Amino acid sequence: MADAAPQGSKRKRDLDAEEAEAPSTKEKEAGFGNGTAAPVRLPFSSFRVKKVLRESARDKIIFLHGKVNEADGDGDGEDAVVILEKTPFQVEQVAQLLNGSPELQLQFSNDIYSTYHLFPPRQLSDVKTTVVYPATEKHLQKYLRQDLRLVRETGGDYKNITLPHLESQSLSIQWVYNILDKKAEADRIVFENPDPSDGFVLIPDLKWNQQQLDDLYLIAICHRRGIKSLRDLTPEHLPLLRNILREGQVPAFASLPFSCSSHLGPPANTQDYLSTTLCQTCFLGRWVHSSAEAILQRYQVKGDRLRVYLHYLPSYYHLHVHFTALGFEAPGSGVERAHLLADVIENLECDPEYYQQRTLTFALRADDPLLTLLQEAQKS
């Protein structure tokens, strides 16, 4: 079992128990705000399960399509998606389940073996609940279990088929802009490089509750707008990509000793941190920004225990990079979708048009219209 997350880490939004300032009326009307420890209500009433979109006994998760705000069950309500997921055990709290007189029901007993149903106290029985409301047909299809098909997309296929299709079909990414503009989730930002061209914010992914390191999952979202995916990347974007890799991973190496005679210690002030150039001798200088040092202090995860990659196709079309624990089988970390950031950087250094020319393989749902479009084009 991985080390427990430090006490200083807090759950934010659905991951945070830290009380935050209530959003303004304008923010509430716009549909965004930061987390709060105060009791809240779901943004709808009278949830009626219409369909189980997907479930996994292994992952202890279920995706529900429901009708909400119905008037006397007349079927005229709105659509919502609710995802219920049992949260992982927190090492420091496990003993509380067994001390005293826990509520138990015996299932069977045989020699030294016995099995029980244990009913934990309220504070140890939370269920992570993700709500998409109001949900569109695209959301319902996104969470519905589907058979997958592999497809190979050439650079020409992307320009002539995929890009036009995505521009007409893609979901809103206003929630991404809310994060970048600090209108939502500002208290969840772990680190930020504020440069508008080559900067980014590092934020915990909502799939991670920050209570243990086994399933560590953070996302780096770039400040620059207009970079949709891997296909848009050129050498112009190398400073941004290097910043994400360096500033995301350097904290993980900060505990290593300095080995370069030219760099006998960290810079004396913040400005020197920001202006430090890379040194190949001592591996990125092993100097970290003060904000980035907080990542090491919070998570204590070294760089060789991180998987840093981009998705293609991504789930939303604003450039972002995934940071996950190496031992965690995160969704989309398979070879048909994940592209390691270090490899992406090297590919662009070797060939400026690598991602405009390269044929890329990825999986699509069997009922995805894009699959049909690409298959038909490849037959002709």
C-alpha positions as YAML, in Angstrom:
chain: A
units: angstrom
residues:
- id: 1
  name: MET
  ca: [0.00, 0.00, 0.00]
- id: 2
  name: ALA
  ca: [1.30, 3.47, -0.87]
- id: 3
  name: ASP
  ca: [2.06, 5.98, 1.82]
- id: 4
  name: ALA
  ca: [-0.89, 7.92, 3.11]
- id: 5
  name: ALA
  ca: [-1.32, 11.43, 1.78]
- id: 6
  name: PRO
  ca: [-0.03, 14.06, 4.20]
- id: 7
  name: GLN
  ca: [-2.50, 15.61, 6.59]
- id: 8
  name: GLY
  ca: [-2.10, 18.96, 4.86]
- id: 9
  name: SER
  ca: [-3.83, 17.76, 1.69]
- id: 10
  name: LYS
  ca: [-7.50, 18.60, 1.58]
- id: 11
  name: ARG
  ca: [-10.46, 17.52, -0.48]
- id: 12
  name: LYS
  ca: [-11.56, 20.24, -2.87]
- id: 13
  name: ARG
  ca: [-14.93, 20.63, -4.61]
- id: 14
  name: ASP
  ca: [-16.05, 17.02, -4.45]
- id: 15
  name: LEU
  ca: [-12.51, 16.40, -3.18]
- id: 16
  name: ASP
  ca: [-12.30, 19.04, -0.46]
- id: 17
  name: ALA
  ca: [-13.58, 19.52, 3.06]
- id: 18
  name: GLU
  ca: [-11.93, 22.90, 3.42]
- id: 19
  name: GLU
  ca: [-14.44, 25.70, 3.84]
- id: 20
  name: ALA
  ca: [-14.21, 28.24, 1.05]
- id: 21
  name: GLU
  ca: [-15.74, 31.65, 0.54]
- id: 22
  name: ALA
  ca: [-19.23, 31.34, -0.92]
- id: 23
  name: PRO
  ca: [-19.45, 32.29, -4.60]
- id: 24
  name: SER
  ca: [-21.14, 35.54, -5.50]
- id: 25
  name: THR
  ca: [-24.68, 35.68, -6.85]
- id: 26
  name: LYS
  ca: [-23.24, 36.28, -10.29]
- id: 27
  name: GLU
  ca: [-21.10, 33.16, -9.99]
- id: 28
  name: LYS
  ca: [-24.05, 31.06, -8.86]
- id: 29
  name: GLU
  ca: [-26.09, 32.23, -11.82]
- id: 30
  name: ALA
  ca: [-23.22, 31.38, -14.13]
- id: 31
  name: GLY
  ca: [-23.10, 27.87, -12.69]
- id: 32
  name: PHE
  ca: [-19.73, 27.81, -10.97]
- id: 33
  name: GLY
  ca: [-18.18, 28.23, -7.55]
- id: 34
  name: ASN
  ca: [-15.57, 26.77, -5.24]
- id: 35
  name: GLY
  ca: [-15.99, 24.05, -2.63]
- id: 36
  name: THR
  ca: [-17.54, 24.48, 0.80]
- id: 37
  name: ALA
  ca: [-17.64, 22.37, 3.95]
- id: 38
  name: ALA
  ca: [-21.18, 23.49, 4.71]
- id: 39
  name: PRO
  ca: [-24.05, 21.05, 3.99]
- id: 40
  name: VAL
  ca: [-25.42, 21.51, 0.49]
- id: 41
  name: ARG
  ca: [-28.23, 20.08, -1.62]
- id: 42
  name: LEU
  ca: [-28.11, 18.51, -5.03]
- id: 43
  name: PRO
  ca: [-28.97, 20.99, -7.80]
- id: 44
  name: PHE
  ca: [-32.25, 19.19, -8.54]
- id: 45
  name: SER
  ca: [-35.07, 17.33, -6.85]
- id: 46
  name: SER
  ca: [-36.96, 14.04, -7.25]
- id: 47
  name: PHE
  ca: [-34.27, 11.98, -8.99]
- id: 48
  name: ARG
  ca: [-35.78, 9.00, -10.81]
- id: 49
  name: VAL
  ca: [-33.42, 6.38, -12.23]
- id: 50
  name: LYS
  ca: [-34.14, 5.91, -15.90]
- id: 51
  name: LYS
  ca: [-31.16, 3.80, -16.90]
- id: 52
  name: VAL
  ca: [-27.89, 2.42, -15.57]
- id: 53
  name: LEU
  ca: [-25.42, 3.69, -18.13]
- id: 54
  name: ARG
  ca: [-22.45, 1.76, -16.80]
- id: 55
  name: GLU
  ca: [-21.28, 0.01, -13.65]
- id: 56
  name: SER
  ca: [-18.16, -1.72, -12.41]
- id: 57
  name: ALA
  ca: [-18.05, -4.05, -9.42]
- id: 58
  name: ARG
  ca: [-14.24, -3.95, -9.53]
- id: 59
  name: ASP
  ca: [-14.04, -0.17, -9.43]
- id: 60
  name: LYS
  ca: [-17.07, 0.21, -7.11]
- id: 61
  name: ILE
  ca: [-18.69, 2.79, -9.40]
- id: 62
  name: ILE
  ca: [-22.05, 3.22, -11.11]
- id: 63
  name: PHE
  ca: [-23.23, 5.75, -13.73]
- id: 64
  name: LEU
  ca: [-26.92, 6.63, -13.61]
- id: 65
  name: HIS
  ca: [-29.15, 8.46, -16.08]
- id: 66
  name: GLY
  ca: [-32.05, 9.99, -14.24]
- id: 67
  name: LYS
  ca: [-35.03, 12.25, -14.70]
- id: 68
  name: VAL
  ca: [-35.17, 15.15, -12.26]
- id: 69
  name: ASN
  ca: [-37.54, 17.96, -11.36]
- id: 70
  name: GLU
  ca: [-40.52, 15.98, -12.59]
- id: 71
  name: ALA
  ca: [-43.99, 17.18, -11.71]
- id: 72
  name: ASP
  ca: [-45.69, 14.20, -10.05]
- id: 73
  name: GLY
  ca: [-43.67, 11.78, -12.17]
- id: 74
  name: ASP
  ca: [-45.28, 12.90, -15.42]
- id: 75
  name: GLY
  ca: [-42.06, 12.26, -17.37]
- id: 76
  name: ASP
  ca: [-41.51, 15.91, -18.34]
- id: 77
  name: GLY
  ca: [-38.45, 16.40, -16.15]
- id: 78
  name: GLU
  ca: [-34.88, 17.17, -17.12]
- id: 79
  name: ASP
  ca: [-32.02, 14.74, -17.72]
- id: 80
  name: ALA
  ca: [-29.14, 14.34, -15.28]
- id: 81
  name: VAL
  ca: [-26.17, 12.00, -14.96]
- id: 82
  name: VAL
  ca: [-25.08, 11.00, -11.47]
- id: 83
  name: ILE
  ca: [-21.89, 9.00, -10.86]
- id: 84
  name: LEU
  ca: [-21.61, 7.25, -7.51]
- id: 85
  name: GLU
  ca: [-18.22, 5.90, -6.48]
- id: 86
  name: LYS
  ca: [-17.12, 4.36, -3.21]
- id: 87
  name: THR
  ca: [-14.04, 6.17, -2.01]
- id: 88
  name: PRO
  ca: [-10.77, 4.34, -1.24]
- id: 89
  name: PHE
  ca: [-9.78, 3.60, 2.34]
- id: 90
  name: GLN
  ca: [-7.74, 6.22, 4.17]
- id: 91
  name: VAL
  ca: [-4.91, 4.54, 6.05]
- id: 92
  name: GLU
  ca: [-5.09, 6.78, 9.08]
- id: 93
  name: GLN
  ca: [-8.81, 6.06, 9.53]
- id: 94
  name: VAL
  ca: [-8.96, 2.31, 8.97]
- id: 95
  name: ALA
  ca: [-8.47, 1.50, 12.67]
- id: 96
  name: GLN
  ca: [-11.59, 3.50, 13.51]
- id: 97
  name: LEU
  ca: [-13.67, 0.94, 11.64]
- id: 98
  name: LEU
  ca: [-12.56, -1.88, 13.94]
- id: 99
  name: ASN
  ca: [-12.16, -0.25, 17.34]
- id: 100
  name: GLY
  ca: [-14.97, -0.28, 19.89]
- id: 101
  name: SER
  ca: [-18.07, -2.19, 18.89]
- id: 102
  name: PRO
  ca: [-18.57, -1.85, 15.14]
- id: 103
  name: GLU
  ca: [-21.97, -2.78, 13.72]
- id: 104
  name: LEU
  ca: [-21.51, -6.20, 12.12]
- id: 105
  name: GLN
  ca: [-23.56, -8.91, 10.45]
- id: 106
  name: LEU
  ca: [-21.97, -12.36, 10.23]
- id: 107
  name: GLN
  ca: [-22.05, -13.89, 6.76]
- id: 108
  name: PHE
  ca: [-20.28, -17.15, 7.53]
- id: 109
  name: SER
  ca: [-17.68, -18.65, 9.84]
- id: 110
  name: ASN
  ca: [-15.43, -21.65, 9.18]
- id: 111
  name: ASP
  ca: [-12.47, -22.51, 11.41]
- id: 112
  name: ILE
  ca: [-10.21, -19.44, 11.49]
- id: 113
  name: TYR
  ca: [-12.07, -17.70, 8.65]
- id: 114
  name: SER
  ca: [-15.13, -15.49, 9.00]
- id: 115
  name: THR
  ca: [-16.82, -12.90, 6.79]
- id: 116
  name: TYR
  ca: [-18.97, -10.00, 7.95]
- id: 117
  name: HIS
  ca: [-20.89, -7.06, 6.62]
- id: 118
  name: LEU
  ca: [-19.50, -4.05, 8.47]
- id: 119
  name: PHE
  ca: [-21.54, -0.85, 8.59]
- id: 120
  name: PRO
  ca: [-19.16, 2.09, 9.03]
- id: 121
  name: PRO
  ca: [-20.04, 5.28, 10.91]
- id: 122
  name: ARG
  ca: [-21.26, 8.22, 8.87]
- id: 123
  name: GLN
  ca: [-17.91, 10.00, 8.75]
- id: 124
  name: LEU
  ca: [-16.25, 6.93, 7.19]
- id: 125
  name: SER
  ca: [-18.94, 5.99, 4.69]
- id: 126
  name: ASP
  ca: [-18.92, 8.85, 2.20]
- id: 127
  name: VAL
  ca: [-19.66, 8.16, -1.45]
- id: 128
  name: LYS
  ca: [-18.08, 10.41, -4.06]
- id: 129
  name: THR
  ca: [-20.94, 11.84, -6.11]
- id: 130
  name: THR
  ca: [-20.42, 13.56, -9.47]
- id: 131
  name: VAL
  ca: [-23.37, 15.35, -11.04]
- id: 132
  name: VAL
  ca: [-23.82, 16.43, -14.67]
- id: 133
  name: TYR
  ca: [-26.94, 18.61, -14.80]
- id: 134
  name: PRO
  ca: [-28.58, 19.44, -17.06]
- id: 135
  name: ALA
  ca: [-27.25, 16.56, -19.15]
- id: 136
  name: THR
  ca: [-27.43, 16.47, -22.94]
- id: 137
  name: GLU
  ca: [-27.59, 13.46, -25.23]
- id: 138
  name: LYS
  ca: [-23.83, 13.82, -25.73]
- id: 139
  name: HIS
  ca: [-23.28, 13.41, -21.99]
- id: 140
  name: LEU
  ca: [-25.48, 10.32, -21.91]
- id: 141
  name: GLN
  ca: [-23.54, 8.76, -24.78]
- id: 142
  name: LYS
  ca: [-20.24, 9.69, -23.15]
- id: 143
  name: TYR
  ca: [-20.99, 7.65, -20.03]
- id: 144
  name: LEU
  ca: [-22.83, 4.78, -21.73]
- id: 145
  name: ARG
  ca: [-20.83, 1.57, -22.00]
- id: 146
  name: GLN
  ca: [-20.04, 0.87, -25.63]
- id: 147
  name: ASP
  ca: [-17.99, -1.56, -27.68]
- id: 148
  name: LEU
  ca: [-14.77, 0.02, -28.97]
- id: 149
  name: ARG
  ca: [-13.06, -0.08, -32.35]
- id: 150
  name: LEU
  ca: [-9.50, 0.87, -33.26]
- id: 151
  name: VAL
  ca: [-9.06, 3.32, -36.11]
- id: 152
  name: ARG
  ca: [-5.98, 4.84, -37.77]
- id: 153
  name: GLU
  ca: [-6.13, 8.53, -38.62]
- id: 154
  name: THR
  ca: [-3.71, 10.13, -41.09]
- id: 155
  name: GLY
  ca: [-2.81, 13.79, -40.99]
- id: 156
  name: GLY
  ca: [-5.10, 14.32, -43.95]
- id: 157
  name: ASP
  ca: [-7.93, 12.48, -42.19]
- id: 158
  name: TYR
  ca: [-7.58, 14.84, -39.26]
- id: 159
  name: LYS
  ca: [-7.76, 18.01, -41.36]
- id: 160
  name: ASN
  ca: [-10.52, 16.83, -43.67]
- id: 161
  name: ILE
  ca: [-12.68, 14.65, -41.41]
- id: 162
  name: THR
  ca: [-11.88, 14.68, -37.70]
- id: 163
  name: LEU
  ca: [-11.39, 18.42, -37.16]
- id: 164
  name: PRO
  ca: [-14.57, 19.53, -38.99]
- id: 165
  name: HIS
  ca: [-16.55, 16.86, -37.16]
- id: 166
  name: LEU
  ca: [-15.17, 17.83, -33.75]
- id: 167
  name: GLU
  ca: [-15.78, 21.53, -34.32]
- id: 168
  name: SER
  ca: [-19.44, 20.77, -34.90]
- id: 169
  name: GLN
  ca: [-19.85, 18.19, -32.13]
- id: 170
  name: SER
  ca: [-17.53, 19.01, -29.23]
- id: 171
  name: LEU
  ca: [-18.89, 19.77, -25.77]
- id: 172
  name: SER
  ca: [-18.52, 23.18, -24.15]
- id: 173
  name: ILE
  ca: [-15.22, 23.83, -22.37]
- id: 174
  name: GLN
  ca: [-16.42, 26.88, -20.46]
- id: 175
  name: TRP
  ca: [-15.62, 25.00, -17.24]
- id: 176
  name: VAL
  ca: [-11.95, 24.97, -18.32]
- id: 177
  name: TYR
  ca: [-11.95, 28.73, -18.82]
- id: 178
  name: ASN
  ca: [-13.62, 29.14, -15.41]
- id: 179
  name: ILE
  ca: [-10.61, 27.37, -13.84]
- id: 180
  name: LEU
  ca: [-8.06, 29.41, -15.78]
- id: 181
  name: ASP
  ca: [-9.87, 32.66, -14.95]
- id: 182
  name: LYS
  ca: [-10.12, 31.70, -11.24]
- id: 183
  name: LYS
  ca: [-13.91, 31.85, -11.38]
- id: 184
  name: ALA
  ca: [-14.13, 28.27, -10.14]
- id: 185
  name: GLU
  ca: [-11.87, 25.82, -8.29]
- id: 186
  name: ALA
  ca: [-9.26, 28.49, -7.54]
- id: 187
  name: ASP
  ca: [-8.67, 26.91, -4.13]
- id: 188
  name: ARG
  ca: [-7.81, 23.59, -5.77]
- id: 189
  name: ILE
  ca: [-4.84, 24.86, -7.80]
- id: 190
  name: VAL
  ca: [-1.68, 23.09, -6.64]
- id: 191
  name: PHE
  ca: [0.73, 25.13, -8.76]
- id: 192
  name: GLU
  ca: [0.52, 27.80, -11.43]
- id: 193
  name: ASN
  ca: [2.88, 29.26, -13.98]
- id: 194
  name: PRO
  ca: [0.91, 32.41, -14.92]
- id: 195
  name: ASP
  ca: [2.65, 33.06, -18.25]
- id: 196
  name: PRO
  ca: [-0.22, 33.53, -20.77]
- id: 197
  name: SER
  ca: [1.68, 31.79, -23.56]
- id: 198
  name: ASP
  ca: [3.83, 29.15, -21.88]
- id: 199
  name: GLY
  ca: [2.16, 28.78, -18.48]
- id: 200
  name: PHE
  ca: [-0.38, 26.42, -16.97]
- id: 201
  name: VAL
  ca: [-2.25, 25.48, -13.83]
- id: 202
  name: LEU
  ca: [-1.79, 22.13, -12.07]
- id: 203
  name: ILE
  ca: [-4.95, 20.86, -10.41]
- id: 204
  name: PRO
  ca: [-6.11, 17.53, -8.94]
- id: 205
  name: ASP
  ca: [-8.32, 15.55, -11.29]
- id: 206
  name: LEU
  ca: [-11.81, 14.93, -9.95]
- id: 207
  name: LYS
  ca: [-11.20, 11.18, -10.15]
- id: 208
  name: TRP
  ca: [-8.73, 11.54, -7.27]
- id: 209
  name: ASN
  ca: [-9.88, 12.35, -3.74]
- id: 210
  name: GLN
  ca: [-6.35, 13.27, -2.55]
- id: 211
  name: GLN
  ca: [-6.60, 10.96, 0.45]
- id: 212
  name: GLN
  ca: [-4.06, 8.35, -0.76]
- id: 213
  name: LEU
  ca: [-1.27, 8.24, -3.32]
- id: 214
  name: ASP
  ca: [-2.07, 4.93, -5.03]
- id: 215
  name: ASP
  ca: [-4.40, 6.68, -7.49]
- id: 216
  name: LEU
  ca: [-2.72, 10.10, -7.61]
- id: 217
  name: TYR
  ca: [-4.09, 12.05, -10.57]
- id: 218
  name: LEU
  ca: [-3.41, 15.68, -11.48]
- id: 219
  name: ILE
  ca: [-4.06, 17.68, -14.64]
- id: 220
  name: ALA
  ca: [-1.94, 20.49, -16.10]
- id: 221
  name: ILE
  ca: [-4.15, 22.85, -18.11]
- id: 222
  name: CYS
  ca: [-2.34, 25.33, -20.33]
- id: 223
  name: HIS
  ca: [-3.23, 29.03, -20.21]
- id: 224
  name: ARG
  ca: [-2.90, 29.51, -23.95]
- id: 225
  name: ARG
  ca: [-6.19, 29.04, -25.74]
- id: 226
  name: GLY
  ca: [-6.64, 27.61, -29.20]
- id: 227
  name: ILE
  ca: [-4.45, 24.50, -28.81]
- id: 228
  name: LYS
  ca: [-7.01, 21.74, -29.19]
- id: 229
  name: SER
  ca: [-4.94, 18.59, -29.04]
- id: 230
  name: LEU
  ca: [-1.76, 16.73, -29.92]
- id: 231
  name: ARG
  ca: [-2.44, 17.44, -33.61]
- id: 232
  name: ASP
  ca: [-1.93, 21.19, -33.11]
- id: 233
  name: LEU
  ca: [1.50, 20.91, -31.51]
- id: 234
  name: THR
  ca: [4.55, 22.36, -33.29]
- id: 235
  name: PRO
  ca: [8.01, 23.47, -32.11]
- id: 236
  name: GLU
  ca: [6.37, 26.80, -31.18]
- id: 237
  name: HIS
  ca: [4.80, 24.97, -28.24]
- id: 238
  name: LEU
  ca: [7.99, 23.35, -26.94]
- id: 239
  name: PRO
  ca: [8.57, 25.99, -24.22]
- id: 240
  name: LEU
  ca: [5.07, 25.30, -22.89]
- id: 241
  name: LEU
  ca: [5.51, 21.53, -22.98]
- id: 242
  name: ARG
  ca: [8.94, 21.73, -21.34]
- id: 243
  name: ASN
  ca: [7.53, 23.96, -18.62]
- id: 244
  name: ILE
  ca: [4.80, 21.45, -17.87]
- id: 245
  name: LEU
  ca: [7.24, 18.55, -17.76]
- id: 246
  name: ARG
  ca: [9.89, 20.43, -15.78]
- id: 247
  name: GLU
  ca: [7.67, 22.26, -13.31]
- id: 248
  name: GLY
  ca: [5.37, 19.29, -12.91]
- id: 249
  name: GLN
  ca: [8.15, 16.77, -12.33]
- id: 250
  name: VAL
  ca: [11.04, 18.80, -10.88]
- id: 251
  name: PRO
  ca: [9.46, 18.85, -7.41]
- id: 252
  name: ALA
  ca: [9.64, 15.08, -7.48]
- id: 253
  name: PHE
  ca: [13.42, 15.27, -7.90]
- id: 254
  name: ALA
  ca: [13.98, 18.12, -5.47]
- id: 255
  name: SER
  ca: [15.04, 15.76, -2.69]
- id: 256
  name: LEU
  ca: [18.04, 14.57, -4.72]
- id: 257
  name: PRO
  ca: [21.41, 16.16, -3.85]
- id: 258
  name: PHE
  ca: [23.03, 18.73, -6.11]
- id: 259
  name: SER
  ca: [25.74, 17.09, -8.17]
- id: 260
  name: CYS
  ca: [26.95, 19.96, -10.33]
- id: 261
  name: SER
  ca: [29.89, 22.03, -9.06]
- id: 262
  name: SER
  ca: [28.39, 25.10, -10.70]
- id: 263
  name: HIS
  ca: [25.17, 24.76, -8.70]
- id: 264
  name: LEU
  ca: [25.96, 24.28, -5.03]
- id: 265
  name: GLY
  ca: [22.56, 25.32, -3.70]
- id: 266
  name: PRO
  ca: [19.19, 26.78, -4.59]
- id: 267
  name: PRO
  ca: [18.83, 30.40, -5.72]
- id: 268
  name: ALA
  ca: [18.59, 33.00, -2.99]
- id: 269
  name: ASN
  ca: [15.24, 34.51, -3.94]
- id: 270
  name: THR
  ca: [12.06, 33.92, -5.93]
- id: 271
  name: GLN
  ca: [13.22, 35.93, -8.93]
- id: 272
  name: ASP
  ca: [16.29, 33.72, -9.23]
- id: 273
  name: TYR
  ca: [14.05, 30.65, -9.09]
- id: 274
  name: LEU
  ca: [12.04, 31.96, -12.01]
- id: 275
  name: SER
  ca: [15.08, 32.87, -14.08]
- id: 276
  name: THR
  ca: [17.11, 29.71, -13.45]
- id: 277
  name: THR
  ca: [18.13, 27.99, -16.68]
- id: 278
  name: LEU
  ca: [18.29, 24.25, -17.10]
- id: 279
  name: CYS
  ca: [21.55, 22.47, -16.41]
- id: 280
  name: GLN
  ca: [21.99, 19.06, -18.00]
- id: 281
  name: THR
  ca: [24.85, 18.20, -15.62]
- id: 282
  name: CYS
  ca: [22.70, 18.29, -12.50]
- id: 283
  name: PHE
  ca: [19.45, 17.37, -14.27]
- id: 284
  name: LEU
  ca: [17.28, 20.48, -14.62]
- id: 285
  name: GLY
  ca: [19.37, 22.26, -12.00]
- id: 286
  name: ARG
  ca: [17.34, 20.51, -9.28]
- id: 287
  name: TRP
  ca: [16.12, 24.01, -8.42]
- id: 288
  name: VAL
  ca: [12.40, 24.30, -8.03]
- id: 289
  name: HIS
  ca: [9.97, 27.18, -7.86]
- id: 290
  name: SER
  ca: [8.68, 27.86, -4.36]
- id: 291
  name: SER
  ca: [5.15, 26.97, -5.44]
- id: 292
  name: ALA
  ca: [6.34, 23.75, -7.03]
- id: 293
  name: GLU
  ca: [8.14, 22.79, -3.84]
- id: 294
  name: ALA
  ca: [4.71, 22.65, -2.21]
- id: 295
  name: ILE
  ca: [3.86, 19.72, -4.48]
- id: 296
  name: LEU
  ca: [6.75, 17.71, -3.11]
- id: 297
  name: GLN
  ca: [5.84, 18.63, 0.45]
- id: 298
  name: ARG
  ca: [2.22, 17.69, -0.13]
- id: 299
  name: TYR
  ca: [2.52, 14.45, -2.09]
- id: 300
  name: GLN
  ca: [6.12, 13.19, -1.67]
- id: 301
  name: VAL
  ca: [6.06, 11.47, -5.08]
- id: 302
  name: LYS
  ca: [9.28, 11.15, -7.06]
- id: 303
  name: GLY
  ca: [9.44, 11.64, -10.81]
- id: 304
  name: ASP
  ca: [10.15, 7.98, -11.55]
- id: 305
  name: ARG
  ca: [6.78, 7.15, -9.97]
- id: 306
  name: LEU
  ca: [4.81, 9.45, -12.28]
- id: 307
  name: ARG
  ca: [3.26, 8.81, -15.67]
- id: 308
  name: VAL
  ca: [3.01, 12.13, -17.58]
- id: 309
  name: TYR
  ca: [1.07, 11.99, -20.83]
- id: 310
  name: LEU
  ca: [-1.47, 13.48, -23.23]
- id: 311
  name: HIS
  ca: [-4.60, 11.80, -24.55]
- id: 312
  name: TYR
  ca: [-5.44, 11.47, -28.22]
- id: 313
  name: LEU
  ca: [-8.27, 11.76, -28.81]
- id: 314
  name: PRO
  ca: [-8.72, 13.93, -25.70]
- id: 315
  name: SER
  ca: [-11.96, 14.11, -23.75]
- id: 316
  name: TYR
  ca: [-12.07, 17.91, -24.18]
- id: 317
  name: TYR
  ca: [-10.36, 20.11, -26.73]
- id: 318
  name: HIS
  ca: [-8.12, 22.44, -24.74]
- id: 319
  name: LEU
  ca: [-4.54, 21.23, -24.32]
- id: 320
  name: HIS
  ca: [-3.97, 19.49, -21.00]
- id: 321
  name: VAL
  ca: [-1.49, 16.96, -19.63]
- id: 322
  name: HIS
  ca: [-2.15, 14.09, -17.22]
- id: 323
  name: PHE
  ca: [0.03, 13.28, -14.19]
- id: 324
  name: THR
  ca: [-0.81, 9.90, -12.62]
- id: 325
  name: ALA
  ca: [0.82, 7.49, -10.21]
- id: 326
  name: LEU
  ca: [2.80, 4.95, -12.21]
- id: 327
  name: GLY
  ca: [1.11, 1.99, -10.54]
- id: 328
  name: PHE
  ca: [-2.39, 3.35, -11.10]
- id: 329
  name: GLU
  ca: [-4.25, 1.96, -14.12]
- id: 330
  name: ALA
  ca: [-5.89, 5.29, -14.89]
- id: 331
  name: PRO
  ca: [-8.63, 5.44, -17.53]
- id: 332
  name: GLY
  ca: [-7.08, 6.21, -20.90]
- id: 333
  name: SER
  ca: [-3.52, 5.29, -19.92]
- id: 334
  name: GLY
  ca: [-3.31, 2.47, -22.48]
- id: 335
  name: VAL
  ca: [-1.08, 2.57, -25.55]
- id: 336
  name: GLU
  ca: [-4.01, 3.32, -27.89]
- id: 337
  name: ARG
  ca: [-4.64, 6.70, -26.23]
- id: 338
  name: ALA
  ca: [-1.77, 7.88, -24.01]
- id: 339
  name: HIS
  ca: [1.28, 9.68, -25.46]
- id: 340
  name: LEU
  ca: [4.11, 10.30, -22.99]
- id: 341
  name: LEU
  ca: [4.95, 14.00, -22.77]
- id: 342
  name: ALA
  ca: [8.71, 13.37, -22.88]
- id: 343
  name: ASP
  ca: [8.24, 11.45, -26.15]
- id: 344
  name: VAL
  ca: [6.02, 14.21, -27.57]
- id: 345
  name: ILE
  ca: [8.73, 16.78, -26.86]
- id: 346
  name: GLU
  ca: [11.42, 14.64, -28.49]
- id: 347
  name: ASN
  ca: [9.23, 13.95, -31.54]
- id: 348
  name: LEU
  ca: [8.73, 17.69, -32.09]
- id: 349
  name: GLU
  ca: [12.45, 18.34, -31.68]
- id: 350
  name: CYS
  ca: [13.20, 15.75, -34.38]
- id: 351
  name: ASP
  ca: [10.39, 16.67, -36.78]
- id: 352
  name: PRO
  ca: [8.56, 20.04, -36.60]
- id: 353
  name: GLU
  ca: [5.52, 18.60, -38.44]
- id: 354
  name: TYR
  ca: [5.47, 15.28, -36.63]
- id: 355
  name: TYR
  ca: [1.92, 15.54, -35.32]
- id: 356
  name: GLN
  ca: [0.55, 17.10, -38.50]
- id: 357
  name: GLN
  ca: [1.90, 14.22, -40.62]
- id: 358
  name: ARG
  ca: [1.92, 11.19, -38.33]
- id: 359
  name: THR
  ca: [-0.78, 8.52, -38.60]
- id: 360
  name: LEU
  ca: [-2.24, 8.08, -35.10]
- id: 361
  name: THR
  ca: [-4.18, 5.10, -33.78]
- id: 362
  name: PHE
  ca: [-6.96, 5.49, -31.23]
- id: 363
  name: ALA
  ca: [-10.19, 3.82, -30.11]
- id: 364
  name: LEU
  ca: [-13.71, 5.05, -30.78]
- id: 365
  name: ARG
  ca: [-17.07, 3.82, -29.59]
- id: 366
  name: ALA
  ca: [-18.81, 1.57, -32.09]
- id: 367
  name: ASP
  ca: [-21.69, 4.05, -32.44]
- id: 368
  name: ASP
  ca: [-19.51, 7.16, -32.74]
- id: 369
  name: PRO
  ca: [-20.30, 8.98, -36.00]
- id: 370
  name: LEU
  ca: [-16.61, 9.84, -36.37]
- id: 371
  name: LEU
  ca: [-15.79, 6.13, -36.62]
- id: 372
  name: THR
  ca: [-18.17, 5.77, -39.55]
- id: 373
  name: LEU
  ca: [-16.75, 8.87, -41.27]
- id: 374
  name: LEU
  ca: [-13.16, 7.64, -40.96]
- id: 375
  name: GLN
  ca: [-13.98, 4.09, -42.01]
- id: 376
  name: GLU
  ca: [-15.85, 5.31, -45.10]
- id: 377
  name: ALA
  ca: [-13.00, 7.62, -46.07]
- id: 378
  name: GLN
  ca: [-10.47, 4.82, -45.78]
- id: 379
  name: LYS
  ca: [-12.56, 2.56, -48.04]
- id: 380
  name: SER
  ca: [-12.65, 5.10, -50.85]
...
